Amino acid sequence: MEQPVDHRRGPRRRGEVLFNAIVEATLAELAEVGYAGLTMDGVAQRARTSKASLYRRWPTRQDLVAAAIQHTARTTEPIPDTGGLRTDLLAALDLVVQRLTSPVGEAVRGILTDTLRDPELTRELRESMVSGRNRLLTQVLRQAAERGEIRAETITPRVAAAGPALVLHHFLTQGPPMPVELRAQIVDEVLLPLAGLPRVQ
């Protein structure tokens, strides 16, 4: 019979080192078993720590996964710079789709469903995810303004949020995959007109 892991053996990790190990283990578990299959025990074993260490910080698996998602949301996405606004917007939406189809994206969809009874946690999670996507689109629009393609005054938070919001709506209501043609329609029929350019037919 397999012996239980004695987490007291080896160097004792604390603070940021332990936090990073737990986040990495959470993301690895999400990649392997998905949000539905993730357990506190599985994360603890992968992180080589005790479940007590997890529960001291995060009372539920929703709290744990939300913390991991919020941590990864702080990473900076590469800013597309193809030389044209339309192709930049398409590339930016591709990055949003890639993130939503990743294990983190699966966790976002699962946790938003699980946390309907906790509006505060849901609000914090939405804000952490949305802010990164909106920064990406804002930078793409600013590059276009610097190139003289659009006027800087057309860049508003609502314009930047429109594309990612439509992508997220598709994933929450229909799930993956998201057709490339649909992304092009969002750019041509919604984002370009909002930026003050003619609608692409």
C-alpha positions as CSV (number, residue, x, y, z in Angstrom):
1,M,0.0,0.0,0.0
2,E,1.3,3.5,-0.9
3,Q,2.5,5.3,2.2
4,P,1.0,8.8,2.8
5,V,3.3,11.7,2.0
6,D,4.9,13.2,5.2
7,H,4.9,16.9,4.4
8,R,6.9,17.6,7.5
9,R,10.0,16.1,5.8
10,G,12.4,18.4,3.9
11,P,12.9,22.2,4.1
12,R,9.9,24.1,5.4
13,R,8.6,26.6,2.9
14,R,6.8,29.8,3.9
15,G,5.4,33.0,2.5
16,E,5.8,33.6,-1.2
17,V,7.8,30.4,-1.9
18,L,4.9,28.3,-0.6
19,F,2.3,30.5,-2.2
20,N,4.0,30.1,-5.6
21,A,4.3,26.3,-5.2
22,I,0.6,26.1,-4.4
23,V,-0.4,28.3,-7.4
24,E,1.8,26.2,-9.7
25,A,0.3,23.0,-8.3
26,T,-3.3,24.4,-8.7
27,L,-2.6,25.3,-12.4
28,A,-1.1,21.9,-13.1
29,E,-4.1,20.1,-11.5
30,L,-6.4,22.2,-13.6
31,A,-4.5,21.2,-16.7
32,E,-4.6,17.5,-15.8
33,V,-8.0,17.0,-14.3
34,G,-10.0,20.1,-15.1
35,Y,-11.9,22.3,-12.7
36,A,-14.5,19.7,-11.9
37,G,-11.9,17.1,-10.9
38,L,-9.7,19.4,-8.9
39,T,-9.5,18.7,-5.1
40,M,-7.7,20.3,-2.3
41,D,-6.0,16.9,-1.6
42,G,-4.7,16.7,-5.1
43,V,-3.3,20.2,-5.0
44,A,-1.7,19.6,-1.6
45,Q,0.0,16.4,-2.8
46,R,1.3,18.1,-6.0
47,A,2.6,21.1,-4.1
48,R,4.2,18.7,-1.5
49,T,2.4,20.5,1.4
50,S,-0.4,19.7,3.8
51,K,-4.1,20.3,3.2
52,A,-4.0,22.3,6.5
53,S,-1.6,24.8,4.7
54,L,-4.2,25.2,2.0
55,Y,-7.2,25.5,4.3
56,R,-5.4,28.2,6.4
57,R,-5.3,30.4,3.4
58,W,-8.3,29.3,1.3
59,P,-11.4,27.8,3.1
60,T,-12.8,26.3,-0.1
61,R,-11.4,25.1,-3.5
62,Q,-13.3,28.0,-5.1
63,D,-11.2,30.4,-3.0
64,L,-8.0,28.5,-4.0
65,V,-8.7,28.5,-7.7
66,A,-9.8,32.1,-7.7
67,A,-6.5,33.1,-6.0
68,A,-4.5,31.1,-8.7
69,I,-6.6,32.8,-11.5
70,Q,-6.1,36.2,-10.1
71,H,-2.3,35.6,-9.8
72,T,-2.0,34.5,-13.4
73,A,-4.2,37.5,-14.5
74,R,-1.4,39.8,-13.4
75,T,0.9,38.5,-16.1
76,T,1.3,40.8,-19.0
77,E,0.0,39.6,-22.4
78,P,2.2,40.3,-25.4
79,I,0.7,43.3,-27.3
80,P,0.0,42.5,-31.0
81,D,1.6,45.0,-33.3
82,T,1.0,43.9,-36.9
83,G,1.0,47.4,-38.3
84,G,-2.8,47.6,-38.8
85,L,-5.7,48.0,-36.4
86,R,-7.9,45.2,-37.8
87,T,-5.2,42.6,-37.7
88,D,-4.1,43.8,-34.3
89,L,-7.7,43.4,-33.0
90,L,-8.0,39.9,-34.5
91,A,-4.7,38.9,-32.9
92,A,-5.8,40.4,-29.5
93,L,-9.1,38.4,-29.6
94,D,-7.1,35.3,-30.5
95,L,-5.2,35.8,-27.2
96,V,-8.4,36.2,-25.3
97,V,-9.8,33.0,-26.8
98,Q,-6.5,31.1,-26.1
99,R,-6.7,32.1,-22.4
100,L,-10.4,31.1,-22.1
101,T,-9.7,27.7,-23.7
102,S,-6.7,27.1,-21.3
103,P,-7.1,25.3,-18.0
104,V,-7.4,28.7,-16.4
105,G,-10.2,29.6,-18.7
106,E,-12.0,26.4,-17.9
107,A,-11.6,27.2,-14.2
108,V,-13.0,30.7,-14.8
109,R,-16.2,29.2,-16.4
110,G,-16.5,26.7,-13.6
111,I,-15.9,29.0,-10.8
112,L,-18.3,31.6,-12.1
113,T,-21.0,29.0,-12.0
114,D,-20.0,27.7,-8.5
115,T,-19.8,31.1,-6.9
116,L,-23.2,32.5,-7.8
117,R,-24.0,32.4,-4.1
118,D,-20.9,34.5,-3.4
119,P,-21.3,37.8,-5.4
120,E,-18.2,39.3,-3.8
121,L,-15.9,36.5,-4.9
122,T,-17.5,36.5,-8.3
123,R,-17.0,40.3,-8.6
124,E,-13.4,40.1,-7.6
125,L,-12.7,37.3,-10.1
126,R,-14.4,39.1,-12.9
127,E,-12.5,42.3,-12.2
128,S,-9.2,40.6,-12.2
129,M,-9.8,38.7,-15.4
130,V,-11.5,41.6,-17.2
131,S,-8.9,44.2,-16.3
132,G,-6.1,42.3,-18.1
133,R,-8.1,41.8,-21.2
134,N,-9.2,45.4,-21.3
135,R,-5.6,46.6,-20.9
136,L,-4.7,44.5,-23.9
137,L,-7.4,46.0,-26.1
138,T,-6.7,49.5,-24.9
139,Q,-3.1,49.2,-25.8
140,V,-4.0,47.9,-29.3
141,L,-6.3,50.9,-29.8
142,R,-3.6,53.3,-28.6
143,Q,-1.1,51.9,-31.0
144,A,-3.7,52.6,-33.8
145,A,-4.1,56.1,-32.6
146,E,-0.4,56.7,-32.6
147,R,-0.3,55.4,-36.2
148,G,-3.1,57.9,-37.1
149,E,-5.6,55.2,-38.0
150,I,-8.2,56.3,-35.4
151,R,-8.7,59.4,-33.1
152,A,-7.5,59.0,-29.6
153,E,-10.8,60.3,-28.1
154,T,-12.6,57.2,-29.5
155,I,-10.6,55.1,-27.0
156,T,-12.9,54.6,-24.0
157,P,-13.1,51.8,-21.4
158,R,-16.4,50.6,-22.9
159,V,-14.9,50.4,-26.4
160,A,-11.9,48.4,-25.1
161,A,-14.2,46.1,-23.1
162,A,-16.7,45.3,-26.0
163,G,-14.6,42.7,-27.8
164,P,-13.5,40.6,-24.8
165,A,-17.1,40.8,-23.4
166,L,-18.5,39.4,-26.5
167,V,-15.9,36.6,-26.5
168,L,-16.6,35.7,-22.9
169,H,-20.4,35.7,-23.5
170,H,-19.9,33.2,-26.3
171,F,-17.9,30.9,-24.0
172,L,-20.3,31.2,-21.1
173,T,-23.4,30.5,-23.2
174,Q,-22.1,28.2,-25.9
175,G,-18.7,27.0,-24.7
176,P,-15.6,26.3,-26.8
177,P,-14.6,26.3,-29.5
178,M,-15.2,29.8,-30.8
179,P,-15.1,30.0,-34.7
180,V,-12.5,32.2,-36.2
181,E,-15.3,33.7,-38.4
182,L,-17.2,34.9,-35.3
183,R,-14.1,36.7,-34.1
184,A,-13.8,38.4,-37.4
185,Q,-17.4,39.5,-37.2
186,I,-16.9,41.0,-33.8
187,V,-13.9,43.0,-35.2
188,D,-15.6,44.0,-38.5
189,E,-19.1,44.7,-37.3
190,V,-18.5,46.0,-33.7
191,L,-15.0,47.0,-32.8
192,L,-14.0,48.9,-36.0
193,P,-17.2,51.0,-36.0
194,L,-16.8,51.7,-32.3
195,A,-13.3,53.0,-33.1
196,G,-14.7,55.3,-35.7
197,L,-13.9,53.3,-38.8
198,P,-16.3,52.0,-41.5
199,R,-17.9,48.7,-40.9
200,V,-16.3,45.9,-42.9
201,Q,-18.9,44.2,-45.1
